[in-house]
Amino acid sequence: SFMLSMDSYFRSKFYSPIDYINRFIFVSKFSMNKHIQVENRFKDRCTYLYNFTPKVKDYSSTKGDYIFFFGRISEEKGILTLLNAIKQVPDILAGTGPLLEQLKSQCPPNAEFLGFKQGEELRELIHNASFVVVSSECYENNPMTIIESYMIGTPVIGSDLGGIPELIIENKTGYTFKPKSSDDLKETITKACSISEEEYARMSDEAKKFAMDNFSEESHYQKLSTHYRSE
């Protein structure tokens, strides 16, 4: 750590990489702004471009009957906050991590841990959920969880932290809640689950549109090409 710190200080004072790079592309506005906050020289030579994911088949916009989490089963992902927030709402969690075995043994009756899932099996779990929850309590830049959920048309409930809120249009593609607050998450889940089928179909369509505009291969390629041509 000491040697890396010395190297960082040396580069910033005598040989800064910033001076030799025309353009920095960050994966979120949050990440870009954090870099500018630390080093103002980023300001005039940076932009952002979200991650992308391949287009999937056209899924229906049907409201599911459970809340879905997929990702690392660990403390920084807000799993304990999520489990404390759910009461009567069925909750399914997919993924592996250091808390998996402990939480499986303490699992409330309305929650189920599935372990690692991928491919079409994971996509079907996302599609059959009413909402995907991103309950992270650490900084996330541009979570693939949101990207993959939107592409399928599943709205997202996400913590208002890091790069998550810039991807959620409140009441249109999902909802945000106060990080680490089980009470606020519980209220948000209750509100989300109470919307009508018509409201849900509209929200699902908005999520798909957001995904195609921001996360598709075609959109990513066009925006990346524009950034390179501008230099």
C-alpha positions in Angstrom: 0.0 0.0 0.0 2.8 2.4 0.9 4.6 1.8 -2.5 1.4 2.2 -4.4 0.7 5.5 -2.6 4.1 6.8 -3.4 3.7 5.8 -7.0 0.4 7.6 -7.1 1.8 10.8 -5.6 4.8 10.7 -7.9 2.6 10.4 -11.0 0.2 13.2 -9.9 3.2 15.6 -9.3 5.6 14.7 -12.1 4.1 12.4 -14.7 0.3 12.6 -14.6 -1.4 10.3 -17.0 -4.2 12.9 -17.3 -1.8 15.1 -19.4 -1.3 12.4 -22.0 -4.9 11.2 -22.6 -7.3 13.1 -24.7 -10.6 11.7 -23.4 -11.7 9.6 -20.4 -14.9 7.6 -20.8 -16.5 6.6 -17.5 -19.4 4.1 -17.2 -21.6 6.5 -15.2 -22.1 10.1 -14.4 -21.5 9.3 -10.8 -18.0 7.9 -11.5 -17.2 10.8 -13.8 -18.2 13.4 -11.2 -16.3 11.6 -8.5 -13.1 11.8 -10.6 -13.7 15.5 -11.3 -14.3 16.1 -7.6 -10.9 14.6 -6.8 -9.0 16.1 -9.8 -10.5 19.0 -11.6 -8.4 18.5 -14.7 -10.7 15.6 -15.6 -13.5 18.2 -16.2 -12.7 19.2 -19.8 -11.6 15.8 -21.0 -14.2 13.3 -19.8 -17.6 11.9 -20.7 -19.6 8.9 -19.7 -21.0 5.9 -21.6 -23.1 3.2 -19.9 -22.4 -0.5 -20.2 -24.3 -2.5 -22.8 -25.9 -5.9 -23.1 -27.0 -8.0 -26.1 -30.6 -7.7 -27.0 -32.8 -10.5 -25.7 -36.1 -11.9 -27.0 -39.2 -9.8 -26.6 -40.7 -10.6 -23.2 -44.2 -9.7 -22.2 -45.0 -6.9 -19.8 -46.8 -9.0 -17.2 -46.6 -8.2 -13.5 -45.0 -11.1 -11.6 -45.8 -12.3 -8.1 -42.4 -11.9 -6.3 -39.6 -9.5 -5.7 -36.2 -10.7 -7.1 -32.6 -10.0 -6.1 -29.7 -11.4 -8.0 -26.1 -10.8 -7.3 -23.5 -11.3 -4.6 -25.0 -12.5 -1.3 -22.9 -10.2 0.9 -23.3 -7.4 3.5 -22.4 -4.5 1.1 -25.2 -5.6 -1.2 -27.8 -4.8 1.4 -29.2 -8.3 1.8 -29.9 -7.9 5.5 -31.7 -4.6 4.8 -33.8 -6.4 2.1 -34.7 -9.4 4.3 -35.7 -7.0 7.2 -37.9 -5.0 4.8 -40.0 -7.9 3.3 -42.9 -9.3 5.3 -45.7 -10.8 3.3 -44.1 -10.2 -0.1 -42.5 -13.3 -1.7 -38.8 -12.7 -2.2 -36.4 -14.7 -4.3 -32.7 -14.2 -4.2 -30.2 -15.7 -6.6 -26.4 -15.6 -6.3 -23.5 -16.8 -4.1 -21.4 -15.1 -1.5 -20.1 -15.2 2.1 -23.6 -14.8 3.7 -25.4 -17.4 1.6 -25.2 -20.4 4.0 -25.8 -18.3 7.1 -28.9 -16.6 5.6 -30.3 -19.8 4.1 -30.4 -21.3 7.6 -32.2 -18.1 8.9 -34.4 -17.6 5.8 -37.9 -16.2 6.6 -40.7 -18.2 5.2 -41.5 -15.8 2.4 -37.9 -15.8 1.0 -36.0 -18.3 -0.9 -32.3 -18.5 -1.9 -31.7 -20.2 -5.2 -27.9 -20.1 -5.5 -26.1 -19.2 -8.7 -28.2 -18.8 -11.8 -27.3 -17.7 -15.3 -28.4 -17.7 -18.9 -32.0 -18.2 -19.9 -32.9 -19.6 -16.4 -31.8 -16.3 -14.9 -33.6 -14.2 -17.5 -36.9 -16.1 -16.9 -36.5 -15.4 -13.1 -36.1 -11.7 -13.9 -39.1 -11.7 -16.3 -41.4 -13.5 -13.9 -40.6 -11.1 -11.1 -42.7 -8.0 -10.5 -39.6 -5.9 -9.6 -35.9 -6.5 -9.2 -34.3 -5.0 -6.1 -30.8 -3.5 -6.1 -30.3 -2.9 -2.4 -26.6 -2.0 -2.5 -25.1 -0.2 0.5 -21.8 0.5 -1.3 -21.1 2.6 -4.4 -22.2 1.0 -7.7 -21.1 2.6 -11.0 -23.4 1.1 -13.6 -24.9 -2.1 -12.3 -25.5 -4.8 -14.9 -28.4 -6.0 -12.7 -30.4 -2.9 -13.8 -29.2 -3.1 -17.4 -30.3 -6.8 -17.7 -33.6 -6.2 -15.9 -34.6 -3.2 -18.1 -33.7 -5.1 -21.3 -36.2 -7.8 -20.2 -38.8 -5.1 -19.1 -38.6 -5.7 -15.4 -38.7 -2.4 -13.4 -36.2 -1.8 -10.6 -36.3 -0.8 -7.0 -32.8 0.6 -6.2 -31.0 2.3 -3.3 -30.4 6.0 -3.8 -26.7 5.7 -3.8 -23.8 5.9 -6.3 -24.7 5.3 -9.9 -28.0 3.6 -9.2 -30.4 6.6 -9.1 -29.3 8.0 -12.4 -30.6 4.8 -14.1 -34.0 4.9 -12.4 -36.7 7.4 -13.5 -38.9 7.6 -10.5 -42.4 6.2 -11.1 -41.5 5.5 -14.7 -38.9 2.7 -14.7 -38.9 2.0 -11.0 -38.4 3.5 -7.6 -35.5 4.5 -5.3 -35.3 4.2 -1.5 -33.0 5.5 1.2 -29.9 3.3 1.5 -29.7 1.0 4.6 -33.3 1.8 5.5 -35.4 -1.3 5.9 -38.4 0.9 6.7 -38.1 3.0 3.6 -37.5 -0.1 1.4 -40.5 -1.8 2.9 -42.7 1.3 2.1 -41.3 1.4 -1.4 -41.9 -2.3 -2.0 -45.5 -1.9 -0.7 -46.1 1.0 -3.1 -44.6 -0.8 -6.0 -46.6 -4.0 -5.5 -49.9 -2.0 -5.2 -49.8 -0.5 -8.7 -52.3 -1.8 -11.2 -51.6 -4.1 -14.1 -52.0 -1.2 -16.5 -49.5 1.0 -14.6 -47.1 -1.9 -14.4 -47.3 -2.5 -18.2 -46.5 1.1 -18.8 -43.6 1.0 -16.4 -42.3 -2.2 -18.0 -42.5 -0.5 -21.5 -40.6 2.5 -20.2 -37.9 0.2 -18.8 -37.5 -1.5 -22.2 -37.3 1.9 -23.9 -34.7 3.2 -21.5 -32.7 0.0 -22.1 -32.8 0.3 -25.9 -31.8 4.0 -25.8 -29.0 3.5 -23.3 -27.9 -0.1 -23.1 -28.3 -1.7 -26.5 -25.3 -2.7 -28.6 -26.4 -0.4 -31.4 -26.8 2.6 -29.1 -23.4 1.9 -27.4 -21.6 1.6 -30.7 -23.0 4.9 -32.1 -22.2 6.8 -28.9 -18.7 5.3 -28.6 -18.0 6.1 -32.3 -19.1 9.7 -31.7 -16.8 10.1 -28.7 -13.8 8.8 -30.8 -14.7 11.0 -33.8 -14.8 14.1 -31.6 -11.1 13.8 -30.8 
